[in-house]
Amino acid sequence: MAASMQIDFQTDPQNYKHWKLDFEGPVATLTMDVDEKGGLFEGYELKLNSYDLGVDIELADALQRLRFEHPEVKVVLLRSAKERMFCAGANIRMLAGAAHDHKVNFCKFTNETRNSIEDASEVSGQKYISVVNGTAAGGGYELALATDHIILTDDGSSAVSLPEVPLLAVLPGTGGLTRVTDKRKVRRDRADVFCTTEEGVRGKRAVDWRLVDETAPNSRLDEAVAERARAFAEQSDRVGEGPGVSLVPLDRTIGDDVVQYSLVSVEIDRAGGVATISINGPDAPPPADGDGLAELGAGSWTLKLARELDDAILHLRFNETEIGLLELKTAGDPAAVLAWDAFLAANSGHWLVREVVHLWKRVLKRVDLTSRTISAVIEPGSCFAGTLAELAFAADRSYMLIGTLDQDNRPEASMTLNGFNFGTYPMSNGISRLETRFLGEPESFETLKAHEGEALDAEQADELGLVTFAFDDIDWDDEIRIFREERASFSPDGLTAMEANLRFAGPETMETKIFGRLTAWQNWVFQRPNAVGEEGALRRYGSGQKPTYDRRRV
Amino acid sequence: MAASMQIDFQTDPQNYKHWKLDFEGPVATLTMDVDEKGGLFEGYELKLNSYDLGVDIELADALQRLRFEHPEVKVVLLRSAKERMFCAGANIRMLAGAAHDHKVNFCKFTNETRNSIEDASEVSGQKYISVVNGTAAGGGYELALATDHIILTDDGSSAVSLPEVPLLAVLPGTGGLTRVTDKRKVRRDRADVFCTTEEGVRGKRAVDWRLVDETAPNSRLDEAVAERARAFAEQSDRVGEGPGVSLVPLDRTIGDDVVQYSLVSVEIDRAGGVATISINGPDAPPPADGDGLAELGAGSWTLKLARELDDAILHLRFNETEIGLLELKTAGDPAAVLAWDAFLAANSGHWLVREVVHLWKRVLKRVDLTSRTISAVIEPGSCFAGTLAELAFAADRSYMLIGTLDQDNRPEASMTLNGFNFGTYPMSNGISRLETRFLGEPESFETLKAHEGEALDAEQADELGLVTFAFDDIDWDDEIRIFREERASFSPDGLTAMEANLRFAGPETMETKIFGRLTAWQNWVFQRPNAVGEEGALRRYGSGQKPTYDRRRV
């Protein structure tokens, strides 16, 4: 796998190699038809609807477009174009050949994509139905698990399975174990049997064990799907008005040490291991209403910024793996940011406003889940207000300058809270960043609400606990430099593991279980010789040779 | 480290090398004074009150004796006998030299021991106060974190710290990160600063950041401790009646393939990777009341069995690392087990009854947390009833024989539930094994309550979802054999990770976070070259050479 290859997360249906989107009124059909020869890297063929990152990038794109471009769609059917094979899961040769960091990043992205299916169902009224017309194995079944309803053909052979442990010595790490126990609430001993049975479970037992929702003979399959689609469409609360918003290509130039978007720029300091992500505040005032936002299309400040920031984060995750610190900066007028937030709040019933706010929620979660140290650097001229203040609360640390710098006439840094900081953007743990931050001081959290709308200077923000440190110009440069150097001197792994534990205090959800517990165990297994060693199961898969295991239990 | 050395978890205060216990009315003092030369293995010195497994075995023993032998003790002071050093944490050279499985097992045991401090506080009215008279670093601070109250001397140098990440590229994996965020609820950016500051935090900042509860100058330290001890003793609900129960040495013989206790025997099939743990039902009826139980001392069936089973599990974890499957069997009269449970329930106000029940709770949790496949084999003549039925619910799978076997005149297998199966023994997730089992079918869970006290045969138990499989004598031997062989053919790591995910559905607690998320990340880090490689931080610590890190973030 060429390490120098740049992975691009931007695509569109005209360029899909592996998926097809069809529309019929409120029902869309998303058909998986993986091109065997269309792998993102050399060295493997994507047989039997198995997938690699490239397949998942298209899926993520399709899910996003279904929400923004198709307000009329209330039900999405997830189908396979292959005969007797729904999806065979992540491609094994791809996994066997991939570097540890790629495997882990790949799994994280696929997890985020599956979570976004559940998000569409929960908050956008787009329900997903898996039509499992054959085998759904491993990641294939995990994909189905992310949907609202699984229909399995009852043909005596079609089955769902999680064969990772018996076959490959790795975990069903794309949420599979967690969704089996916590979403579908399969009894643990049955889950044990299921997850150790290579051929999986079919027919009546699959329904009895709650692994699928219903079965249908092939002769009745289409009818059963249509019935279910009709029922889901009727229950959907999606507001299907007007035309969609076309997600036009991002305005982006990737240079050697810089990635330039229209509102975001990323400067990369490879020697220091730092990427500075600079975010521009509004380039125009908000429109009059939701329909006005729709007329602006993908060019509105808020939608453009969310998409650019999302792309920048993904780019850094996959293409700049040695950058350990992401430094977040903003520039612009805080009042303009607050005006946009006020517009979104006032028009929250409009379908597009809803989609934009939930996209911001997902982008902010993507920041939380990024395995890099994140700092917010809050300087004169910045606009960490409302939605953009969330970036400071997503950071591991924030530094705020007291007063101004010499020969710098930008206005003094301020931070302003609004209603968006108190619940609009929950983290994976289900509560807001501020609530998580102040778990130990609920009274401080309550106090904050009284300061909504105030432009807080550095000393006030520090006093209220909103920033980690406030320094004046005498210490500023040194403190920022020392932090950068210190961070670069630590073990990247130690930081990854530490941050994964410190960022998500408080309640646990299926998402935190997936990204905390399940992912950590998967990462561990991905390091173990029994899986990835020369004689391990991943390497030996398909070779005719059985893996050799170190029998010591850990 | 000699792999062949047997680790013994049995000790007593006369044989402690590292701890001293003193008593003064309701206040006990547990003093850590680690013998540098007293390491469990060769190759390191336990300087600066650093610890290895041997130190922790004594601590676990002391905690147990404080509960059983000292009903009068309401407050325990945790102190150090070293000057200006409370505890330096786990010994680094020991960690650097230990095999992966030993490191992981060691951390699990130390975690269980710290949890038992919190358990003593929560349910036994024994409050713990840490008197930090110097540095509490890493595992030293984690030990203090497990106590109810931390007093730090304010001498300008004494500090608490978690220097693992900056110094060693590993995590504070003995609950440190989780207790900082979820018990003490330290703000995440402060936690980030704290966990990356080698020298830690002292004085007022330590209090302001909620890392300790109070500071006191050396001149006032003893006074402050005495005050706090008095206050805690007054609040304690411990019922301090009568003499304690002496935890006499276990009756145990360790042979080549067998460990024989008075009520438990462990047969080891090394070729098959199976240990069969056979548990005997009551050898005598219960006494008339709690004082009668106290008169029986450590010889009562219930206390003896809990201690023996606990020791057997620990023995298997540490000394039989290649045994992948623990097969649990019982033999005896179910009615006799139920009579003991009824006795415990009727006398639940007695201090010793309370201790015995909570010991069972901890032993059963130890079973849940054991990284081996666990099966329950429920045959004629067995007594999986009440407390002992929990063993079947702790198993990954259970097999129950329908009817009897040829030429076997033992009574047909039955399973009986009582009140102890509905909340007396919560798992780490805070709910009972049965509630966890039936998360997806709350109505089945309710149905079970109607069957309390009924001796359910295999078909009934199967119907009610209490066992995984019920087979008659035609299939029995084959099914058990196939399961054993299948399990032995899988990757031990895959199974460990899978079981860790499947066993704990539903709610999350600090304990599940520690054993799920934190432990998994720690295990991952313990596999990473940046920590354990030739040029990694653990290996290079103290060598004068800086570690060399692979800078790729994962």
Interface residues (C-beta under 8 A of the other chain):
Chain A: A99 H100 D101 V104 N105 E164 V165 P166 L168 A169 V170 L171 L177 T178 V180 T181 D182 R184 K185 V186 R187 R188 D189 R190 A191 D192 V193 C195 T196 R210 G273 T321 E322 I323 G324 S371 R372 A395 D396 R397 S398 T436 R437 F438 L439 G440 E441 G465 V467 T468 E486 R487 S489 F490 S491 P492 D493 G494 L495 T496 A497 M498 E499 A500 N501 L502 R503 A505 G506 P507 E508 T512 K513 G516 R517 L518 A520 W521 Q522 N523 W524 V525 Q527 R528 N530 A531 G536 A537 P547 Y549 D550 R551 R552 R553 V554
Chain B: A99 H100 D101 V104 N105 E164 V165 P166 L168 A169 V170 L171 L177 T178 V180 T181 D182 R184 K185 V186 R187 R188 D189 R190 A191 D192 V193 C195 T196 R210 G273 T321 E322 I323 G324 S371 R372 A395 D396 R397 S398 T436 R437 F438 L439 G440 E441 G465 V467 T468 E486 R487 S489 F490 S491 P492 D493 G494 L495 T496 A497 M498 E499 A500 N501 L502 R503 A505 G506 P507 E508 T512 K513 G516 R517 L518 A520 W521 Q522 N523 W524 V525 Q527 R528 N530 A531 G536 A537 P547 Y549 D550 R551 R552 R553 V554
